Amino acid sequence: MRRSIIGNERGRISLGTWVLFLVVAVLVYLGVKIGPYWIDYYMLKDKIGNFTKMTHTPPDEEIISGVKSIVDERKIPLDVDNNLVITRDDDKLVSIRAEWTVTVEFPGGNTRDLSFVIDAQK
């Protein structure tokens, strides 16, 4: 007689299968709750990184408007005026730093703060 991973002839599912379903469900739930914030982070990190990799670094106003466009488009809770710092030194090196925090709500009234920091340098 062959044993099935999912169940037996009576239609019962083993405890191991229930645990597997539970683990998969939790991972999917976390991916849906937290995933979009990480996607926003990597999109903004890529945009800021592109500014620092340019051979001719654009002026601060152009960098700020480019970051604002992504922030507005993705609805990222980044206060560009206060939490985006652009510094230049004498060697024309540019450093751009952005940081923000997102509060994620889980069932049962639990919340978790996710802090994101982007620190890009040329």
C-alpha positions in Angstrom: 0.0 0.0 0.0 1.3 3.4 -1.0 1.2 6.3 1.5 0.3 9.7 0.3 2.0 12.9 1.5 -1.3 14.8 1.7 -3.7 12.3 3.2 -4.8 8.7 3.4 -7.7 6.8 1.9 -10.1 8.2 4.5 -9.3 11.7 3.4 -7.5 12.7 6.6 -4.4 15.0 6.4 -1.4 14.3 8.5 -0.1 16.7 11.1 3.1 17.3 9.1 0.9 18.5 6.2 -1.0 20.9 8.4 2.2 22.3 9.7 3.5 22.8 6.2 0.3 24.6 5.1 0.6 26.8 8.2 4.2 27.7 7.5 3.4 28.5 3.8 0.4 30.6 4.9 2.4 32.6 7.4 5.1 33.3 4.8 2.6 34.4 2.2 0.9 36.7 4.8 4.2 38.3 5.7 5.1 38.7 2.1 1.9 40.5 1.4 2.2 42.7 4.5 5.9 43.6 4.4 6.8 43.0 0.8 5.5 46.2 -0.7 7.6 48.3 1.7 10.8 46.4 0.7 9.9 46.9 -3.0 9.6 50.7 -2.3 12.9 50.7 -0.5 14.7 48.9 -3.4 13.1 51.2 -6.0 14.2 54.3 -4.1 17.6 52.9 -3.4 18.1 52.2 -7.1 17.0 55.7 -8.1 19.3 57.4 -5.5 22.2 55.0 -6.5 21.7 56.1 -10.1 22.2 59.7 -9.2 25.5 59.0 -7.4 26.8 56.8 -10.3 26.4 59.5 -13.0 29.6 60.9 -14.4 28.2 64.4 -14.1 26.3 64.6 -10.8 23.1 66.7 -11.3 22.4 69.7 -9.0 20.7 69.1 -5.7 17.3 70.4 -7.0 17.3 67.7 -9.7 18.1 65.0 -7.2 15.4 66.2 -4.9 12.8 66.3 -7.6 13.8 62.8 -8.8 13.5 61.4 -5.3 10.2 63.3 -4.8 8.7 61.7 -8.0 9.4 58.2 -6.7 8.2 59.1 -3.2 4.9 60.5 -4.5 4.4 57.8 -7.0 5.0 54.9 -4.5 3.5 56.9 -1.5 6.6 56.3 0.5 6.4 58.1 3.9 9.7 60.0 3.4 9.7 63.7 4.3 12.1 64.7 1.5 12.6 68.2 3.0 13.9 66.9 6.4 15.0 63.3 5.9 16.9 63.5 2.6 20.5 64.8 3.1 22.7 65.6 0.1 26.3 66.4 0.8 29.2 67.3 -1.5 32.8 67.6 -0.7 35.7 69.4 -2.4 36.5 66.4 -4.7 33.0 66.6 -6.2 32.0 63.4 -4.3 28.3 63.2 -3.5 26.7 61.4 -0.6 22.9 61.0 -0.4 21.2 59.7 2.7 17.5 59.0 3.2 15.7 57.4 6.1 12.1 56.7 7.1 10.0 54.4 9.3 6.9 52.5 8.4 4.5 51.0 11.0 3.0 47.7 9.9 -0.1 46.5 11.7 -0.7 42.8 12.4 -3.8 41.0 13.7 -4.5 41.4 17.4 -3.4 45.0 17.5 0.3 44.2 17.2 2.4 46.7 15.3 6.0 46.6 14.1 8.1 49.5 13.0 10.3 49.0 9.9 13.1 51.4 9.6 14.8 52.0 6.2 18.0 53.8 5.5 19.6 54.5 2.2 23.2 55.8 2.2 24.6 56.1 -1.3 28.0 57.6 -2.1 29.9 58.3 -5.3 
